[in-house]
Amino acid sequence: MNNNYRDKNRQNLSSLGRTRNSGEDLANKLKVKRAKSKNIHRTAIGLTALVIFCAAIFLNNSSVSTADVTNVKENGIGKGMKAGTVLVAADDLGLQAKDFNVEMKSNVKTGRLLIWDYAAEDGDVVTVKADGKVIAENVGILHEPFSLDIPIPSVVEVVGIKDGGGGITYGVKIPGAVGNSVFFNAAPIGSANKYTITGPVK
Amino acid sequence: MKWLLAIVFYHIVMIPVVIMTILLPFILYKDIKTILINEVPVSNGMDAVLAMFSFFIYLAVRSKFLGKPYRKITILLPLLQMLIYTNGALVIGIVILNKWANDGLYSKGWAIVFACLAIVAIRLLMSLFYRKFPIVQTDYR
């Protein structure tokens, strides 16, 4: 009788201990899970910072070197430069008015002409014509590019209207052109620079 | 002394970082609108700004000491982390749109499709990530 009672007591005590143990286990597991989750969020934001930092270094290679400026002085072409590139702070690059031939890539059906002032924003004004028709009249050019739709193939003329000081200085980029170049130019007042835009050479 | 250094070198920068991180999606949205409406590329310096912001937020998450004031508002640090991921997605969208606006790599339609896909993909990954690893309250007291 006494032995039975003792055995039952032992059983009850051991089951109580198990319950307590499993409760602690659950709490510990939860703690571990929380810590893991917290660490993962910490790692994720750290990795994101690193990835964005590397991407920023890789993507922001748009600064203009003195070698680039020298090249532009020679032929007026800035290879691979971005639209809106400002070459010099004042209108003193000394570029001569030039005409350019622009060849488009094979997959380009419609064209856009981006035009901006690559030197000082001094109130230069131009008029843009495509195949003799005016497509934008008296456009005040700024550092921020201005976009115009142009037909392909066509002959685009940029006519100088007003000089804000130091000559009418402007850059032109036609996205989708072979070489992805920027054309830096100076427009004489009353006369035009011509851009002969051709389709892909077959 | 420790606190003074933290205030001078960290918190003075971190407070504008918090405000700007919250405002950044609106600024990036405006950039996207400018590219699509004016059809001109925007200067992409936002990735460098975002890299700096995410580094400062990482420091707040990493260090108990530096992040202490920001844990007073429980939701702040997780919210900033989510905003960094969202801003990252928007910056990638801008890079894709800029490739059309500046280089003419693809048509405007494809640029919009690629940008939308990139943004949706990152947001989807973010949702999966937070589903698998939900935000937990830390016990820094």
Interface residues (C-beta under 8 A of the other chain):
Chain A: R34 K36 S37 K38 I40 H41 R42 A44 I45 G46 T48 A49 I52 F53 A55 A56 L59 N60 S62 K82 A83 G84 K105 V108 K109 R112 L114 E144 P145 F146 S147 K173 I174 P175 G176 A177 N180
Chain B: N38 E39 V40 P41 S43 N44 G45 D47 A48 L50 A51 S54 F55 I57 Y58 V61 R62 P78 Q81 I84 Y85 G88 V91 V95 W100 A101 N102 D103 G104 S107 F129 F133 P134 I135 V136 T138
